[in-house]
Amino acid sequence: MAIIPLKITFNIIFPLFSHASTRGGYAMKTYDDIAEWYDQWIGTSEMGNNPIFAEVAPLLGEVRGQRICDLACGQGRVARHLAQLGGRVVGIDLSAKLLAIARRHEEADPRGIMYVQADARQIDDTLVGTFDGVLCFMALMDIQDLAPTFHSVARILRPGG
């Protein structure tokens, strides 16, 4: 399993970055600024109901028993789905508030998910070589400068991951 870089024009409609920025002369909000609203907007429905994820799901391969990183996991919706499929999941996100919401969901419906606050471009050395696969669903468009992100992904994957 490897990272699945899926980018659509969603960022034109809903342009946010994981850190403060400006684009086209207007200020971007951070996900911490809108975390509660975002959680309500995304919701908790199963990923099988998401038409975009339905296109990505066949690319996942076998998840059961695999240690999977949900990179830029936000409020943990995809992480919960991967755990439901039998994956051992670690969600990584920059937003402390979205991670607090993800942990709240985990507390309400435990699935064994660990959440870590980190910048996708500079993931801590303690996670090097620890994942069988990395999924980054609908988030690459919100990360500025993808080269360090892809380097981080390569570092945290196990050989052959």
Salt bridges, closest charged atoms under 4 A:
GLU36 OE1 - ARG104 NH2 3.40
ASP39 OD2 - ARG104 NH2 3.92
ASP39 OD1 - HIS105 NE2 2.97
ASP109 OD2 - ARG111 NH2 2.73
ASP119 OD2 - ARG121 NH2 2.66
ASP125 OD1 - ARG155 NH2 2.23
ASP132 OD1 - ARG158 NH1 2.86
